[in-house]
Amino acid sequence: MRLFILKLMLAVSMLLSPIAASAEDSKPGLFVNLTTDDTWAAAKAIMFAHEKSLKNGHKTAIWMNVRAVYLADKKRPSHIHGLMAEKGASIQDMLSAFMADGGVVIMCKACSAAAGLTEGDYIDGVQMGNFPLVESWLFDPNVKTLSWLDFLLKRKRAALPPFFCLA
């Protein structure tokens, strides 16, 4: 009888394992569109992508474009803002930790070229974007897109509706 119960428990666990695995895989992913080189706003975006999305089981990518491409340039040290000052972590440190935990950092190839940067200028682990890579995230029906905005804050903040939140 014990052998029968053990076999039954093994069979049930084998049947339920794919269901549990597919439930974990079904969590939506996050594609963070980061356009600013403002280190305070960027630190908030990277921290959100890492701590709130990736560490909670969501596949997560940060798409760095426009001026954000400068943030991963290993020749340019970044300011350490209040968010990470206690840890002494720079933007590059935050991006490296994000990638070490399985996050994906993608650079806009056209923006990189416009900034005079190549893949060799970036910290280790950064991927140079191409359409198939970006498309695989941006048009995946199981991935949400979050654009981290930081534009003309001093001049435009007063004109924004009260529900509009900027970094």
KOLTORGU-963293 format. One record per residue: x, y, z negated of N, C-alpha, C, CB in turn. Coordinates in steps of 0.1 Angstrom, whole numbers, plus 5000, padded with zeros to 4 digits. Each point is the difference from the previous one (the first is absolute). Glycine has a CB too. Example, Ala and Ser with C-alpha at 12.3 -4.5 7.8 and 13.67 -1.06 7.14 Angstrom:
<rs>
513249434922499150125000500950125000498149884988501550235019500950115000499250114992501249945022
</rs>
This chain:
<rs>
500849885000499250125000500950135000498249874988502850135004500950115000500650035013500549954976499949945031500750015013499050065010501449814995497350155004499050065009499850154997498849775000501250274987499850144997501250085005498649944980502650015018501250075005500050025015501349904981498349995026499950015015498950105004500849765002498150244991498950105003500550144997498349834994502450194995500550144997501050045011499649964975501349955029501050035010499350045013501649844989497350085015499350025012499350145000499749755003499750284986499350134998501050125001498249894986502950095007501050115001500650025014500549954976499649945031500550015014499050075009501449794997497350185000498950075008499950154997498849785001501450254986499850144996501350095003498449924982502750025019501250085003500050095012501249824989498350135022499950095012499050114998500649815014498350174978499150104997500650114992498149835001502750134989500650104991501150085009499649854979501150085029501050065008499450105010501549804998497450165008499350095010499450124993499649805015500050184972499550124993501150104998498249854989503050105008501150094997500450075014500849854981499250075029500350065014499050105005501249795005497550204989499050085005500050144995498649805002502350234988500150144995500450095012500649924976498750195025500450095011501450064998497650065003503149965008501350075000499850155000501049805012500250274987500050145000501150055009499050014976500750095032500950065009500050154996499649835020501550214974500250144995500650085011500149924976499350195029500550095010500650114992498349935018503050084982500750114992500750095010500449854980499350285020500550095010500950114994498049965013502150054974500750114994501449964995497850104993503150005006501349984994500050074986501149985022497750064973499950064987500249884990498550195008502549814984500449894991498949974990502450055004496950054991499049984990498849925006500750214988498849845023498949935007500449865004499150225008502149774998500549875004500249904989501150115019499449944969500149914989498749954995502050134993496949955008498749964996499549895010499550234989500749805024499549905010500849874998499550195016501849814983500749884999499749924987501950115013497949974976499649934987498749945001501350174988497749905019498749945001500149875009498950234998501849785013500149885009500649884993500350165019500749874972500849894993499249954988502150105008497649994983499449964987498549975001501750144989497649935019498549975000499649915011499750224991501049775020499649915011500849885000499350205013502049814990500949885002500049914988501450145015498849924973500149924988498649944995501950154993497149895014498649944997499649905011499450214988501649755020499849895009499550045014499549874981500650265022499650055014501350015008498050124991502049835021501150025009500050155003500049765010501250304990500050155001501250055008499050014978500750085031501050075008500050154999499949805016501250264984500150155001500550045013500450014975498850065033500450055013500550144998498349855012503050174990500650134998500250075013501249924979498150205023500150075012500150154998498749815011501450264999500250155000501250024991497550055004502450044986501150034992500449904989499450235004499749674994500349894990501249925004497649994994502850015019501149925004501350044993498949975022501250154974501250054993500249934986499750225012499249744982500049944987500949884998497850104997502249825014500849874999501450015006497849885002502650245002501350025006501049994988499150165018501849744984500949974989501150114998499649765004500550335005500950114999499550124992501049935021497750074976499350114994499549964986499350105023501349934967499549974986498750074998502349964991496849985002498750064998500050054985498849865017500450254981499750054987499349904992499950235009500449754978499349914991498950084992502049854998496850135006498950074994499649944986499250075023499950014971499549964986499549865000499450234996499949725014499549875000501049894997498350085016502949944990501149904999501250054993499249905021500850224973501150064993500649914989499150235006499949714986500549924989500849885005498050074986501649875025500749895005501250045009497849885000502350245003501150055009499949955014501450014980497349965024499849945013499750105011499149804988501750205023499850085011498949945009502450094999497249995011499149955011500549875006499250245004502149774999500749885007499949884990501550155013498749874974499949894990498649955000501850114986497249985014498649955000499749925012499450204987501149855025499749925012500749875000499850215013501449784982500849874999499349914991502150125004497449924984499349924991498749955006501050134981498349955026498749975007500349885010499150244997502049785011500349895010500549884993500650185017500149834972500549884993498949924995502050124993496849945004498949934995499149955011500150144979500349885034499249955011499350105008499749804987500450335009499450115008500750025013499250114979500249955031500550035013500150155002499149785009502150274995500250145003500350015015500850054977498350025030500250025015500250145003498549805004502550235004500450135005499450035014502150004986497450125016499550045013501250015009498050124990502149815020501250005009500150145007499849755004499150315001500050135007500450114990498349925016501250074972500350104990501449994995497750004992502849885007501449984997500950065011499449794988500350185024500850065011500050155000499549805014499350264983499950145000500850064988497749985010502549944979500750054989501549965001498049974986502449975026501449965002500449884991500550245006498549684990500349884992499949875008499350134979501549775017499949875006499849904989501550065019498249824985499849894989501249994991498549885016502750144989501249994992500150114990501149905019498150214982500150114991499149974987500450165019498749744982499149984990500549904989498250055016501249954972500349914990499749865005499650174982501149735012499849865004498549964998502449954993497149975017498749954999498950075008500749924978499650205025499150085008499949955014500550204986498349795019499849955014499650125009499249784992501550225020499750105010498749965006502450065004496650034997498749975005500049995015499150124981500049795023499749985014498549975001502449915006497050105005498649995001499449874994500150155020500549744984499549874995500049994984500749895022500450164972500150004986499050094993502449955002497550185003499050094995498649955002501650195004498149765008498749955004499649894991500450065024500549854972499749894992499450044986501849875012498650254984499550054987498850095002502349994991497850105018499050115002498749945005501850165005498249745004498749955005499649864994500650125021500149844968499649884993498750034993502449924998496550015005498750034993500149984985498849935021502250004974500149984985501050094994499449775004500950345003501050104994499350145000502049865008498150204981499450144999501250105002498249924984501550205021501050105002499850114990500249945025500850114969500050114991501050105005499349864980500350265023500950115005500350094988499149995023502250024974500450094989500350135005501049814988498150295009500150145005500750094991497949965012502950134994500650104993500350115010501049844982498150255021500250105010499550134996499749825017501150284985499750144998499250024987500050035025500549904965499250014987499850134995500949784995500150315005499850134994499050095007502449984993497550005020499150095007498649935002502050105012497949774988498849945003499249944988501049945021499650054968499449934988498650074997502349944991497750195009498850084996498949975010501450184989498949795023499049985010499449865001501150185013499549734979499649865000498749984992502449935004496749985000498949974991500549944987498549965020500750054969500549954987500249854999498850194991500649735018500249864999501249955008497649984998503150115009501249975008501250004992498950105020501849794979501249984992501249995008498649894982502450195015501349995007501149974990499250175017501949774988501149964991500750134995500349785013
</rs>
